[in-house]
Amino acid sequence: MAELAALEDPRIREVNERHGDDHGVNLGKLRAIAKRLKTQQELARQLWETGDTAARLLALLICRPKAFGRDELDTMIRQARPPKVHDWLVSYVVKKSPHAEELRVAWSADPDPVVASAGWALTTERVAKQPEGLDLPRLLDVIEAEMKDAPDRLQWAMNHCLAQIGIEHAEHRARAVDIGERLQVLKDYPTSPGCTSPFAPVWINEMARRQHA
């Protein structure tokens, strides 16, 4: 904890806080510490329990994803309010867990929009890598009905799922583009030069173009 405190940079914190992340540690330096520590599940649990954002990010880098129980992961996702902690928990830990599918179903229906966004992130992963058994038309129905008025983080996760369906599944592409066009979600999102807009119709068409390039 002292080492992490020494890495705190007010300028980095200022930038991170604009995105809802309350820490000021350079992520490259954080990864260097994780590389040195290697996998240490007990230390990871202790770091997580501090509640400190930088410590929790480090915990997610040195933990053993399959060592967490289902209820433990459910508790952790409810504690993970800063976006970076939430994203790393889902990407680095939950996706590798044997409980991922059970949690995907449970979280997608959770009344807490931040928890629900984790369920949608797991669904997006399945759309891309393991779509067998998913009801894609029904997912599009839910997105069409709910995405427009969803809170920001849930809306972002649903939009990513919409785009992924359109990109990966040509038979649903026209409908996915149409939903995006009608809902106009993230149409005016500022996009850096050279980056693809998160507006689903643009995103889908660009990735489809690259697939056939």
N, C-alpha and C positions, 0 to 999 in steps of 0.2 A: 504493500500500500504506500510505503514511503517512496519507493521507486516510481510508482505511478504519479504520486503527488509532485515529484521533482520534474516530471515530464510535462506538467500542466503548462499550457501556453495560452495567455489571455486572448491572443488574436485568433487562434484556432477555436477557442471556446465561443468567441463572438460569432464566427461563421457557423459553427455547429448549432448554436442556439437558435439561429434563424430557421433551422430545419427541425427544431424540437429536441435536439440532442444536447443534454447538459453535461458535456465533458470537453476538455481542451487538450487531449492527448493525440499526437500525430499517429495515425493508424499504422504507418510503416514501422514506427518505433514499437508500437504495441505488438505487432506481428513478430518483430525481432525478439522481444521478451518471450513470446509464446514459443518461438523456435528453440530458444535456450532452455526453457522449462520442460519442453516436450509434453507428452500426455500425463496428466496428474489429476485423476478424477476427484480425489478427496480435496485437493487444493482448489479445484474448480468449484466444488460445492461451497467451500468456505468463502471464496471470492464472490460468488453469487449472493451469498447471505449478507454481505456487507451493504448491498443495495446501491453501491456506487456504480455509476454507469461505465466508467473506464474499466473497473474491476470486473464487471459483468461481461464486458466485451472480451477481456482476457480469458475469463472463465470459459467462454464459448469456444475459444481457440485451443484450449488445452484439455477439454473434457473428452470423455469417451461417450459419444452419442447414444450407443445402444445400452449404456449402463443406467439410463434414466427410466423410471417407471412411467406408466401412462398418467397417473394422477400427479406425479411430480412435474411432468411436462405441462399438464393443464394448469397447475399452480404457477409455473414459471411464465407461461404466455400471458397470464393475467397480471403478473408483476412487471412484465416487459413493456413499459409505456413509451420510452424513447424509441423513435423509429429505427435507429441503427441496431439497438439491442433486439428489438422485435424481429427485424429482417434477418439478422445473423442467427437468432435462435431458430427460426423456421428453416433457413437455408442450410446452416451448418450442423444442426442437431436433429430437428424433428423430421426432416426429409430422409435422414438415415436411420430413423428409429423403426423398430418393428411395430410401433403403435401408430405410425403415420396415417394409415388409412382410417382407422377408428377415430382418430382425432380430427381428421379432415371432415368426416361426416358430422361429428359433434360440433366442431367449431363453426362450420358453415351456417349452422342453424342457431348460433348463439346470439342472444339479444345485444351483447356488447359489440359494437361495430368494429373495434380494434381486434377483438378475438375472432370475429367473423372474417375479417380480412386475412387472418392467418389460414382459415379454412379455404378461402378462395385462392390463396397463394399455392396451397397444396393441390387444389383442384387444377390450377393452371399447369403445375408440374405433371400431373397425370394426363392432361390434354395433350401435352407435348410428348411424353415418354411412354405412357401406358393407358391409352384411351379405351381399351377394351372394358366393357361393362359400364362406361359412363353414358348417360343419356344426354347427348350433346344438344338435341333440340330443346329439351327441358331446361338445360342450363341457359340457352339463349332466351327462352321464355322468361326466366327469372331476371336475367340481365336487362332485358327489354322493359320489364315492369318496374324494376327497383333501382337500377344504376343511377338514373337521372337525379334522384333525390337522396341518394346515399351520402353519409358523411365522407369527408375527403379521403381518408385512408381506405375505407371500404370501397368507395367509388373507384379509386386507383386500382385496387386489386381486381375488382370486377371488370374494369376496362382492360386490364392485362389479359384476363381470361378470355374476354371477347376477341381481342386481337389474336391470341394464340389459337383459338378455334378457327378463325378465318385464315390464319397463316398455314396451319398444319392440316386442315381438312377442307379440301377444295370443294367438296359437295355442299359445305355450309358457308362458303366464302361470300357469296352474293348476299345472303341474309345477314351475315355478320357486318358487312360493309353498310348495308341498308340501315341496320339498327344504329350503327355509329353515326351515319349521316343524319338520321332523324333526331337522335338524342343530343348531338353536338357536344358531348362531354370531352373536355380537354382540347377543344378545337383551337383555342387561342393560347394554349400553353406555350410559354417562351422556350424555344429550342435553339441550342447553340449551332453555329454553322457546321455542316458536316454530320450532324446528328439527325436521327429520324424522329419525327414528331410522334408523341404518344397518342395523338388523335387516331382512333382505331382505323378509319378508312385509309388514311395515308400510310400508317404503319403496315397494315395488311397488304396493301397494293405494292409497297416498296419491297417487303420481304418476299412476296410472291414473284415479283419481277426478278429478284436476285436468284431465286430458286431455278428460274428458267433462263438465266443469263448464260 
